[in-house]
Amino acid sequence: MHMCTIVPISLTVGANRIVPTIAIPHPLGDPSLSMEEEKDIRRKLLSRALKALQTEVSEQTVFED
Amino acid sequence: MKLELGYIFIKDIQFAEQSKVENGTLYVNKEDVKALILEDQNFKSADVELARPGESIRIIPVKDVIEPRVKVEGPGGIFPGMISKVETVGSGKTNVLKGAAVVTTGKIVGFQEGIIDMKGPGAEYTPFSKLNNLVLKCEPIDGLKQHEHEKALRFAGYKVAEYLGNLAKSLTPDEVHTFETPSLTEGLKLYPDLPRVAYVLMLQSQGLMHDTYVYGVDAKKSLTTMIYPTEIMDGAIVSGNCVSACDKNTTYHHLNNPVIQDLFEQHGKTLNFVCVIISNENVYLADKERSSNWSAKLAELLGVDGVIVSEEGFGNPDTDLIMNCKKIESKGIKTVLITDEYAGRDGTSQSLADADAKANAVVSGGNANEVIELPPMDKVIGHPEVVDTIAGGFDGSLHDDGSITAELQVITGATNEMGFNRLSAR
């Protein structure tokens, strides 16, 4: 599974499960936000990733929400 | 818009009491240049050195290379929005010290600058070994932040290039080249039967000192837009890039963009060169989508038949390149891409991070992972110890005798994606 910002690259290289992230230099955070807001983003993305890992897929799948 | 570039050929560079250009020699007063650099209080010391073609000199780490130019006629000054006012440039007359350059050095990020060898096998890989270089060695004050150091060094380069360019203001050029872009309607009338071609120039804009400036605007904060090619010849686009040396576009590359030169060469003969579209390479996916949507939209609006796209850098910008390609092709417009490759040391790995079947016409600047050997030089200007840590170098790259084993990536301009390099394949 990929957690990544540039989804097209993950698709090109053949990742099965893809969770889009924030930006290349800060995939799981956003320095313009407060620490609490950043932690919230991180928790949501990580939860989404854990959900994606438990989801059966038959083709390349992007987990937008 | 019409611009005359007057080339004054420089065959030698020397220090002298008085800065001037005489019989093809650029004479430079060292103290004047040092004083100019030290106007900026961010520098505690400055030194200036010469590096001529064929001399046993290694320059490391190289940040930018800048060609001295001066406006002789027409509005504005060189590097508008940076050191000249924000006036529209690109028309009238500009004189160029052809064969000379200002090279800026300094340990900014350390791993994201490059090498220029003036002699030996390394010199064959970089176009800047053929120039008479004035090398600026500027040491920052203690505690100066990296981004402030980058900016200070960037401006030192422009100021010295302007200073040298001004020496050419009243000289009669050895050669004059004229470049003219008609309006869209005039162009259609002039060349009704020729294919209309635009050039999508992708600008590195990832932030964290991977930045390019257009009339002083940070390119990452701009939507895709259009520009006359001659504006670029007057320094409307400059590099603020600390990124892998082999495929970043220095300011010299922008001023001398070979895609623009070649399109002008064919303009009115085999094609109608419509204009340049400038697009960025940002770090958010939405930005990549938006900017490439806009490139395709402008190409469609201009009604062009073909587009040349040049990339800057590698890795995630490969996605911007492929998005530009796919979206422009989907408008029924043919594309040719110029890129380079990171195909592993043996050249067998996938060359780009992204790909698409529509990318069926691609020009490569070479494989940046190729391992090369550079012999020691008699003199090193800069900080040789960064060899082990610059992109393309590795622990043990720098040998005790001063020789280097590293990837081609370390050499400034080696796999340039405007095609401003000498690599070819059989």
Interface residues (C-beta under 8 A of the other chain):
Chain A: T5 I6 V7 P8 I9 T12 V13 P20 I22 A23 I24 P25
Chain B: Q206 G207 L208 V283 Y284 L285 K288 N316 D318 T319 I322 M323 Q350 A353 D354 A355 D356
